Amino acid sequence: YISVGAVIVPPNDECSAATLVGSGTFAFNNANATNSAVNLPASCDGGIGTTMQRDIWFAYDATCTGDVTVTTCGTTAFNSRIAIYRITCPTVGSLLGCNNDDPNCTGGGASLTFSAFVDERFLIRIGANSTGGAGTLTISCTTPLPCPADLPEARVVNSDDLGVLLTGWGTSIADVTGDGTTNSDDLGVLLSAWGNCP
C-alpha cells in the first residue's frame, strides 16, 4: 500500500489568477508552482535562460504616484527572479523590467524599481532560477519630493524644462510659481533648481 499526497499548486500560479496586493510585505511559497507559458525576453536571460521557473503572480495597484520597489532581498532560500508587466494577461509585449540576483541583495534575492501613478495596476511575477520555496515579497511606493521646475516630469531640471518655460512665456502653461503667468519669477525658480530633482 502506497499513499501519495496531493501536490498543492499556489492559487496565484497563473497570470489570470494573480493575487491582488497593495504596498506591504507578503509571504509566498512557489515550491509547487508550475512554469507559465510566457517566456521572458532575451534581455532577461542573465545566463539562466528565458523560462522563469516556478513562477507565481501578484496584481499590484500602486498606492502612490512615485517610485515602486518590489524586492525579495534577503527573504528567500533560493535564487529568485522578478518581472514587472503592465495590466494585461497574457503579458507578451508589456514587460517593464526584470531582475535576477540583484548585486545589492543577499542570498540570491531580486529587486526592481519602476515609476507608477496612484491606482495604476501592474503584474508582478516572482519565480526562480530552478527550484522555488518560501519567501517574502516586499512592495513599497515612495512619493518623490516636489520639483515644480521639472516641467516634463523627468526628475531633472535641464534645457528641456527651459524650452517649455520659454515656449509658455506670458501664459500660464509653465507657471512654476503659481501666480498665473510664466515670467521672470518662474525663470529664476527654474535656474535655481537646475540639475537632478531631490
C-alpha positions in Angstrom: 0.0 0.0 0.0 1.5 3.3 -1.1 0.0 6.7 -0.1 0.8 9.7 -2.3 -0.1 13.1 -1.1 -1.6 15.7 -3.4 0.6 18.5 -4.7 -1.0 21.8 -3.8 -0.3 24.4 -6.5 -0.4 28.0 -5.3 -3.7 29.8 -6.2 -1.8 32.5 -8.0 0.1 30.1 -10.2 -1.0 31.8 -13.4 -1.3 35.4 -14.5 -5.1 35.2 -14.8 -5.3 34.3 -11.1 -2.9 36.9 -9.8 -3.3 37.7 -6.1 -4.3 41.3 -5.6 -1.9 43.3 -3.3 -1.0 46.8 -2.3 2.1 48.1 -0.6 3.4 45.9 2.2 5.0 42.5 2.9 3.6 39.3 1.6 4.7 35.7 2.4 4.7 33.2 -0.5 5.8 29.7 -1.4 6.3 28.8 -5.0 7.8 25.4 -4.4 4.9 23.7 -6.1 4.2 26.3 -8.7 4.3 25.4 -12.4 6.1 27.3 -15.2 3.9 29.8 -17.0 3.9 29.6 -20.8 5.1 33.2 -21.2 8.9 33.3 -21.6 11.0 36.3 -20.6 12.6 38.2 -23.4 16.3 37.6 -24.2 17.2 40.8 -22.3 16.2 39.0 -19.1 18.2 35.8 -19.8 21.1 36.6 -17.4 22.8 33.4 -18.3 20.0 31.2 -16.9 17.5 31.1 -19.8 14.2 32.9 -20.5 12.0 30.4 -18.7 11.1 31.7 -15.3 10.9 28.5 -13.1 8.0 28.0 -10.6 6.5 31.5 -11.1 3.6 33.0 -9.2 1.7 36.2 -9.9 0.6 39.3 -8.0 -1.6 42.2 -9.2 -0.4 45.4 -7.6 -2.4 48.6 -7.6 0.1 51.5 -7.0 -0.6 53.2 -3.6 1.1 56.5 -4.7 2.4 58.4 -7.6 6.1 57.8 -7.4 8.7 55.0 -7.4 7.6 51.5 -6.6 10.2 49.0 -5.3 9.5 45.3 -5.5 12.0 43.1 -3.7 12.8 39.6 -2.3 16.1 40.7 -0.9 17.3 38.6 1.9 14.0 36.7 2.2 14.3 33.7 0.0 16.3 30.5 0.4 16.5 30.2 -3.4 17.7 32.4 -6.3 14.6 34.5 -7.1 13.6 36.4 -10.2 11.2 39.3 -10.6 9.5 40.6 -13.7 7.0 43.5 -13.8 4.3 43.9 -16.5 1.6 46.3 -17.3 -2.0 45.3 -16.7 -2.8 42.6 -19.3 -2.6 38.8 -19.4 -1.0 37.4 -21.4 1.9 39.6 -20.8 3.7 39.5 -24.2 4.9 43.0 -25.1 4.0 44.6 -21.7 7.3 43.9 -19.8 8.5 46.9 -17.8 11.6 45.3 -16.3 13.2 42.2 -14.9 15.8 41.3 -12.3 17.7 38.3 -11.2 20.4 38.2 -8.4 20.5 41.9 -7.6 24.0 42.7 -6.5 22.6 44.7 -3.6 20.7 41.7 -2.3 22.0 38.7 -0.3 21.1 35.1 -0.8 20.0 35.4 -4.4 17.3 37.9 -3.9 15.9 40.1 -6.7 14.8 43.8 -6.7 13.2 46.1 -9.2 12.1 49.8 -9.1 9.8 51.4 -11.5 7.6 54.6 -11.8 3.9 54.5 -11.2 0.8 56.6 -10.9 -1.6 56.0 -8.0 -4.1 53.2 -8.7 -2.2 52.1 -11.8 -2.2 48.3 -12.0 0.9 46.2 -12.6 1.5 42.4 -12.7 4.4 41.2 -10.5 5.9 37.8 -11.5 8.0 36.1 -8.9 9.9 32.9 -9.9 13.2 31.1 -9.5 16.3 30.1 -11.5 15.5 26.4 -10.7 13.7 25.2 -7.5 11.5 27.5 -5.5 10.5 27.7 -1.9 9.3 30.1 0.8 10.0 33.8 0.7 8.6 37.2 1.3 7.7 39.8 -1.3 8.0 43.4 -0.1 6.4 46.3 -2.1 6.9 49.9 -1.3 5.9 53.1 -3.0 7.7 56.4 -2.4 6.5 59.8 -3.5 9.4 61.9 -4.7 9.9 65.4 -3.2 8.2 68.1 -5.2 10.2 69.5 -8.1 7.9 72.2 -9.6 10.5 73.4 -12.1 10.6 69.9 -13.7 8.1 70.7 -16.4 8.3 67.5 -18.4 8.4 65.5 -15.1 11.7 63.7 -15.9 13.0 64.2 -12.3 15.7 66.6 -13.6 15.6 70.3 -14.4 17.5 71.0 -17.6 17.3 72.5 -21.0 14.1 70.6 -21.8 12.4 72.5 -18.9 13.9 75.8 -20.0 12.4 75.2 -23.5 8.9 74.5 -22.1 9.2 77.6 -19.9 10.3 79.9 -22.8 7.6 78.5 -25.1 5.0 79.2 -22.4 6.3 82.7 -21.7 3.4 85.2 -20.9 0.9 82.4 -20.5 0.0 80.1 -17.6 1.4 77.0 -19.3 4.8 76.8 -17.5 3.8 78.8 -14.4 6.1 77.3 -11.8 5.4 79.9 -9.0 1.6 79.6 -9.2 0.9 83.3 -9.9 -0.9 82.6 -13.2 1.8 83.9 -15.6 5.0 82.4 -16.9 7.6 85.2 -16.4 11.0 86.0 -14.9 9.9 84.8 -11.5 9.4 81.3 -12.9 12.7 81.5 -14.8 14.5 82.3 -11.5 13.0 79.3 -9.8 13.9 77.1 -12.7 17.5 78.2 -12.8 17.9 77.8 -9.1 16.6 74.2 -9.3 18.9 73.3 -12.2 20.0 69.6 -12.0 18.6 66.5 -10.6 15.4 66.7 -8.5 15.7 65.8 -4.9 
